[in-house]
Amino acid sequence: MNTSVHKTGSHDSRLIKIISENPGIHYSGIRKIAKLSNGSLQRNLKQLEDSKSIKVKRELGRTRYFDRLFSENYVGDISLLRRPTIQNIVEILLENDKSFFQEIVQKSKKSPSTISLYLSRLITEDVLERNLEKNHSISYRLKNRQRIKKLLKNLKI
């Protein structure tokens, strides 16, 4: 009996390390790195969440895991930036001070409706701002470029 408790404890510290090194990681990412069975991983993550050893963000069918000390201010941004299309849009916006819709569509190689959806989400999450230019076209720019650069740099994607 003591052995299983010790074993769970060692899994816990290993899982906490994986989550700390990969903020916003998904269940499947943890499973891939930890090489644990579904049941074991689910049980250990639930215990870590219940004991408040980790933070968990559930959103739109996605669950992301964070170190318990990870700032709540960054949890939403990290969750967004872990999405490949959003990360692509943000990287396009980091190339220039501002970008236009058609430019983002072309560079991302995504459909206009997909880009529109994600731009709206980034605006709602207060990551982007939309500006009406003198020629009546709409440009997009990151609200806090330095913060986003720092977050992208620290992500392991």
C-alpha positions as CSV (number, residue, x, y, z in Angstrom):
1,M,0.0,0.0,0.0
2,N,2.8,2.5,0.8
3,T,4.4,1.6,-2.5
4,S,1.4,2.8,-4.5
5,V,1.2,6.0,-2.5
6,H,4.9,6.6,-3.2
7,K,4.4,5.7,-6.9
8,T,1.5,8.2,-7.2
9,G,3.6,10.9,-5.5
10,S,6.4,10.3,-7.9
11,H,3.9,10.6,-10.8
12,D,2.6,13.8,-9.3
13,S,5.9,15.5,-9.1
14,R,6.7,14.4,-12.6
15,L,3.4,15.6,-13.9
16,I,3.9,19.0,-12.2
17,K,7.3,19.3,-13.8
18,I,5.8,18.5,-17.3
19,I,3.0,21.1,-16.7
20,S,5.4,23.7,-15.4
21,E,7.7,23.3,-18.4
22,N,4.8,23.4,-20.9
23,P,2.2,25.9,-19.7
24,G,-1.2,25.4,-21.3
25,I,-0.4,21.8,-22.3
26,H,-3.3,19.5,-23.3
27,Y,-4.0,16.1,-21.7
28,S,-2.7,14.4,-24.9
29,G,0.6,16.3,-24.6
30,I,1.0,15.3,-21.0
31,R,0.2,11.7,-21.8
32,K,2.7,11.6,-24.7
33,I,5.5,13.0,-22.5
34,A,4.6,11.1,-19.3
35,K,3.9,7.8,-21.0
36,L,1.2,6.9,-18.5
37,S,-2.0,5.0,-19.1
38,N,-5.3,7.0,-19.5
39,G,-6.6,5.9,-16.2
40,S,-3.5,6.6,-14.3
41,L,-3.0,10.0,-15.9
42,Q,-6.7,11.0,-15.3
43,R,-6.5,9.9,-11.7
44,N,-3.3,11.8,-11.0
45,L,-4.4,15.0,-12.8
46,K,-7.7,14.9,-10.9
47,Q,-5.7,14.6,-7.6
48,L,-3.4,17.4,-8.5
49,E,-6.4,19.6,-9.5
50,D,-8.3,18.8,-6.3
51,S,-5.2,19.6,-4.2
52,K,-4.7,22.8,-6.1
53,S,-1.2,21.7,-7.1
54,I,-2.1,22.7,-10.7
55,K,-4.5,25.1,-12.4
56,V,-6.9,23.8,-15.0
57,K,-8.7,25.8,-17.6
58,R,-11.6,24.2,-19.5
59,E,-12.9,25.9,-22.5
60,L,-14.8,24.8,-25.7
61,G,-14.0,21.1,-25.2
62,R,-10.3,21.8,-24.5
63,T,-8.6,21.4,-21.2
64,R,-5.3,23.1,-20.5
65,Y,-3.0,22.6,-17.6
66,F,-0.9,25.2,-15.8
67,D,1.5,25.3,-12.9
68,R,-0.3,26.5,-9.7
69,L,1.9,29.6,-9.5
70,F,1.2,30.5,-13.1
71,S,-0.3,34.0,-13.3
72,E,-4.1,34.1,-14.0
73,N,-3.3,37.1,-16.2
74,Y,-1.5,34.8,-18.7
75,V,-3.7,31.7,-18.6
76,G,-6.1,33.1,-21.2
77,D,-3.4,34.3,-23.5
78,I,-1.5,31.1,-23.3
79,S,-4.6,29.1,-24.0
80,L,-5.2,31.2,-27.1
81,L,-1.6,31.1,-28.3
82,R,-1.5,27.3,-28.1
83,R,-4.0,27.2,-31.0
84,P,-2.0,26.9,-34.2
85,T,-4.1,29.2,-36.3
86,I,-4.1,31.9,-33.6
87,Q,-0.4,31.5,-33.2
88,N,0.0,31.9,-36.9
89,I,-2.1,35.1,-36.9
90,V,-0.1,36.6,-34.0
91,E,3.2,35.8,-35.7
92,I,1.9,37.6,-38.9
93,L,1.0,40.6,-36.7
94,L,4.4,40.5,-35.0
95,E,6.1,40.9,-38.4
96,N,4.5,44.4,-38.9
97,D,3.1,47.0,-36.6
98,K,-0.3,46.5,-38.3
99,S,-1.8,44.1,-40.8
100,F,-4.9,44.1,-42.9
101,F,-7.5,41.3,-43.2
102,Q,-6.6,40.2,-46.7
103,E,-2.9,40.2,-45.9
104,I,-3.5,37.9,-42.9
105,V,-5.7,35.6,-45.0
106,Q,-3.0,35.3,-47.6
107,K,-0.1,34.8,-45.3
108,S,-2.0,32.3,-43.1
109,K,-3.4,30.3,-46.0
110,K,-6.7,30.0,-44.1
111,S,-10.2,30.8,-45.3
112,P,-11.5,34.4,-44.7
113,S,-14.2,33.0,-42.4
114,T,-11.6,31.2,-40.3
115,I,-9.5,34.3,-40.0
116,S,-12.5,36.4,-39.2
117,L,-13.6,34.1,-36.4
118,Y,-10.1,34.1,-34.8
119,L,-9.6,37.9,-35.2
120,S,-12.9,38.4,-33.4
121,R,-11.8,36.1,-30.7
122,L,-8.5,37.9,-30.3
123,I,-10.3,41.2,-30.1
124,T,-12.8,39.8,-27.5
125,E,-9.9,38.5,-25.5
126,D,-8.3,42.0,-25.6
127,V,-5.2,40.8,-27.5
128,L,-5.9,42.7,-30.7
129,E,-7.3,46.0,-31.6
130,R,-9.0,46.9,-34.8
131,N,-8.5,50.3,-36.3
132,L,-10.2,52.2,-39.2
133,E,-7.6,53.6,-41.4
134,K,-7.8,56.8,-43.5
135,N,-8.6,54.9,-46.6
136,H,-11.5,53.2,-44.7
137,S,-9.8,49.8,-44.6
138,I,-9.5,48.0,-41.3
139,S,-6.1,47.2,-39.8
140,Y,-5.3,44.9,-36.9
141,R,-2.5,45.3,-34.3
142,L,-1.4,43.6,-31.2
143,K,-2.2,45.6,-28.0
144,N,0.8,44.4,-26.1
145,R,3.5,43.2,-28.5
146,Q,6.2,42.7,-25.9
147,R,3.9,40.6,-23.7
148,I,2.9,38.4,-26.6
149,K,6.6,38.0,-27.8
150,K,7.5,36.9,-24.3
151,L,4.7,34.4,-24.1
152,L,5.5,32.9,-27.5
153,K,9.1,32.7,-26.5
154,N,8.3,30.8,-23.3
155,L,5.9,28.4,-25.0
156,K,7.0,25.0,-26.1
157,I,4.8,24.3,-29.1
